[in-house]
Amino acid sequence: MSSYLLFLILGVGAGAVYALLGLGLVLKYRAAGVVDYAHGAIAMFSAYVFVGLRDQGQLQLPWLGLPHKIQISSTGVSDWVAVPLTLVYAAILGLVLFVLVYRPLQQAAPLTRVCASVGIMLAMQAIAVLNFGTQAVSTRPLGGRGSHSASLDIRRGSRSRSTTSEPSPAAQRSVSSSRGASTAALSRMGSSFRRPPTRRRRGFAAS
């Protein structure tokens, strides 16, 4: 039953993420009249901004060449600061893209607006690759401890298990004596079930 509940929670979480992404696409289409192919790229860059704020205390800016990092804290900010700041950052980034790109193209052909959204997607992906690299970036869960402490806990647990799993000499002697008694009992039972020797019948000669 617990496994079913776990899969139910995981499915609801994944469905909520897909629903949120779909809601953003519909909202942008109703507001700007364009199917925004850059929606996922904006979400990806916002995730990089969140990781930079939480781990390094740096605010990442979406451009190249110029300095693209603003140091806010030397040790990283808390979750209660990083999450709202990332949401405000994503809203401001979307507003800037609407004013500079989508609003001037409201009267253009639908294909022109689609090409503009694809161009923004490619630009955001290129900026992310050049500023953050191609290696995967991970962070600790919200409100959770880091991965190093978890690995230390696992190693400590394995050491404690390895030290407590060895039996004492008295336990070993008791196990060996019980094994000897069970072997003797099995041998006595086997001897009682042996087949008796067959007797040869005597033949009678015909007179």
C-alpha positions as CSV (number, residue, x, y, z in Angstrom):
1,M,0.0,0.0,0.0
2,S,2.9,2.4,0.8
3,S,4.3,1.9,-2.7
4,Y,1.0,2.8,-4.3
5,L,0.8,6.0,-2.2
6,L,4.4,6.9,-3.2
7,F,3.7,6.5,-6.9
8,L,0.5,8.5,-6.5
9,I,2.4,11.4,-4.9
10,L,5.1,11.2,-7.6
11,G,2.5,11.2,-10.4
12,V,0.6,14.1,-8.9
13,G,3.9,16.1,-8.6
14,A,4.9,15.5,-12.2
15,G,1.3,16.3,-13.4
16,A,1.4,19.5,-11.5
17,V,4.6,20.6,-13.2
18,Y,3.2,19.7,-16.7
19,A,0.0,21.6,-15.8
20,L,1.9,24.7,-14.7
21,L,4.0,24.6,-17.9
22,G,0.8,24.3,-20.0
23,L,-0.9,27.1,-18.1
24,G,2.1,29.4,-18.9
25,L,1.9,28.6,-22.6
26,V,-1.9,29.4,-22.6
27,L,-1.4,32.6,-20.7
28,K,1.3,33.8,-23.1
29,Y,-0.8,32.9,-26.1
30,R,-3.8,34.8,-24.7
31,A,-1.6,37.8,-23.8
32,A,0.8,38.1,-26.7
33,G,-0.9,36.0,-29.4
34,V,2.1,33.8,-30.0
35,V,2.9,30.1,-29.2
36,D,6.0,30.7,-27.1
37,Y,8.6,28.1,-27.9
38,A,11.0,29.8,-25.5
39,H,8.8,29.0,-22.5
40,G,11.0,26.0,-21.5
41,A,14.2,28.0,-22.0
42,I,13.0,30.8,-19.7
43,A,12.1,28.2,-17.0
44,M,15.6,26.6,-17.5
45,F,17.4,29.9,-17.1
46,S,15.3,30.7,-14.0
47,A,16.3,27.3,-12.5
48,Y,20.0,28.3,-13.0
49,V,19.3,31.6,-11.3
50,F,17.7,29.8,-8.3
51,V,20.7,27.5,-8.0
52,G,23.2,30.4,-8.2
53,L,21.3,32.4,-5.5
54,R,20.9,29.4,-3.2
55,D,24.4,27.9,-3.4
56,Q,26.8,30.8,-4.3
57,G,24.7,33.8,-3.5
58,Q,25.1,35.1,-7.1
59,L,22.4,36.7,-9.3
60,Q,22.9,35.6,-12.9
61,L,22.1,38.0,-15.7
62,P,21.0,36.9,-19.2
63,W,23.7,38.3,-21.5
64,L,27.2,37.7,-22.7
65,G,30.4,39.6,-22.7
66,L,29.5,42.0,-19.9
67,P,29.7,40.9,-16.3
68,H,26.8,38.6,-15.8
69,K,27.0,37.9,-12.0
70,I,26.0,40.1,-9.1
71,Q,27.3,38.9,-5.7
72,I,24.6,39.2,-3.1
73,S,25.9,36.9,-0.4
74,S,29.2,35.0,0.1
75,T,27.6,31.9,1.5
76,G,24.3,31.7,-0.5
77,V,20.8,32.9,0.5
78,S,18.1,30.9,2.2
79,D,15.2,29.2,0.5
80,W,12.8,31.9,1.7
81,V,14.8,34.5,-0.2
82,A,15.8,32.5,-3.2
83,V,12.4,31.3,-4.2
84,P,10.6,34.7,-4.3
85,L,13.6,36.4,-5.8
86,T,13.7,33.8,-8.6
87,L,9.9,34.3,-9.3
88,V,10.3,38.1,-9.5
89,Y,13.4,37.6,-11.8
90,A,11.4,35.4,-14.1
91,A,8.5,37.8,-14.2
92,I,10.8,40.7,-15.0
93,L,12.6,38.7,-17.7
94,G,9.2,37.8,-19.3
95,L,8.1,41.4,-19.2
96,V,11.3,42.6,-20.9
97,L,11.0,40.0,-23.7
98,F,7.3,41.0,-24.2
99,V,8.2,44.7,-24.5
100,L,11.2,44.2,-26.8
101,V,10.1,41.3,-29.0
102,Y,6.5,40.2,-28.8
103,R,4.7,43.5,-28.5
104,P,6.2,45.0,-31.7
105,L,5.2,41.7,-33.5
106,Q,1.6,41.6,-32.5
107,Q,0.4,42.7,-36.0
108,A,3.0,40.5,-37.8
109,A,2.3,37.2,-39.4
110,P,2.0,34.1,-37.1
111,L,5.0,32.5,-38.7
112,T,7.1,35.6,-37.9
113,R,6.1,35.5,-34.2
114,V,6.9,31.8,-34.1
115,C,10.3,32.5,-35.6
116,A,10.9,35.2,-33.0
117,S,10.1,32.8,-30.1
118,V,12.4,30.1,-31.6
119,G,15.2,32.7,-31.8
120,I,14.7,33.6,-28.1
121,M,14.8,29.9,-27.2
122,L,18.1,29.4,-29.0
123,A,19.6,32.6,-27.6
124,M,18.7,31.6,-24.0
125,Q,20.1,28.1,-24.5
126,A,23.3,29.5,-25.9
127,I,23.7,32.0,-23.0
128,A,23.1,29.2,-20.5
129,V,25.7,27.0,-22.1
130,L,28.4,29.8,-22.3
131,N,27.7,31.1,-18.8
132,F,27.1,27.9,-16.9
133,G,28.8,25.1,-19.0
134,T,27.4,21.8,-20.3
135,Q,27.7,19.9,-17.0
136,A,24.5,19.0,-15.1
137,V,23.9,21.2,-12.0
138,S,22.2,19.9,-8.9
139,T,21.3,21.3,-5.6
140,R,19.9,20.0,-2.3
141,P,16.1,19.6,-1.8
142,L,14.1,22.5,-0.4
143,G,14.5,22.5,3.4
144,G,16.8,19.5,3.3
145,R,20.4,18.7,4.2
146,G,23.2,18.5,1.7
147,S,24.4,15.4,-0.1
148,H,27.7,15.2,1.8
149,S,25.9,14.8,5.2
150,A,23.7,12.1,3.7
151,S,26.7,10.2,2.4
152,L,28.4,10.4,5.8
153,D,25.2,9.1,7.5
154,I,25.2,6.2,5.0
155,R,28.8,5.3,5.7
156,R,28.2,5.5,9.4
157,G,25.3,3.2,9.1
158,S,27.3,0.7,7.1
159,R,30.0,0.7,9.7
160,S,27.6,0.2,12.5
161,R,26.0,-2.6,10.6
162,S,29.3,-4.3,9.9
163,T,30.4,-4.2,13.5
164,T,27.1,-5.5,15.0
165,S,26.6,-8.3,12.4
166,E,29.6,-10.4,13.7
167,P,28.3,-13.0,16.3
168,S,30.1,-13.5,19.6
169,P,32.2,-16.7,20.4
170,A,29.5,-18.0,22.8
171,A,26.8,-17.6,20.1
172,Q,29.1,-19.5,17.6
173,R,29.5,-22.4,20.1
174,S,25.8,-22.6,20.7
175,V,25.1,-22.6,17.0
176,S,27.7,-25.4,16.4
177,S,26.3,-27.5,19.3
178,S,22.7,-27.1,18.0
179,R,23.9,-28.2,14.5
180,G,25.6,-31.3,16.0
181,A,22.4,-32.2,17.9
182,S,20.2,-31.8,14.9
183,T,22.6,-33.9,12.8
184,A,22.5,-36.7,15.4
185,A,18.8,-36.6,15.5
186,L,18.5,-36.9,11.7
187,S,20.9,-39.8,11.6
188,R,18.8,-41.7,14.2
189,M,15.6,-41.0,12.3
190,G,17.3,-42.3,9.1
191,S,18.4,-45.6,10.8
192,S,14.9,-46.2,12.0
193,F,13.4,-46.0,8.5
194,R,15.9,-48.4,6.9
195,R,14.4,-51.3,4.9
196,P,14.7,-54.7,6.6
197,P,16.8,-57.3,4.7
198,T,14.8,-59.5,2.4
199,R,14.6,-63.2,3.2
200,R,15.2,-65.8,0.5
201,R,12.3,-68.2,0.0
202,R,13.1,-72.0,0.2
203,G,12.0,-74.0,-2.8
204,F,10.4,-77.4,-2.5
205,A,11.5,-80.2,-4.9
206,A,8.7,-82.1,-6.7
207,S,8.4,-85.7,-5.5
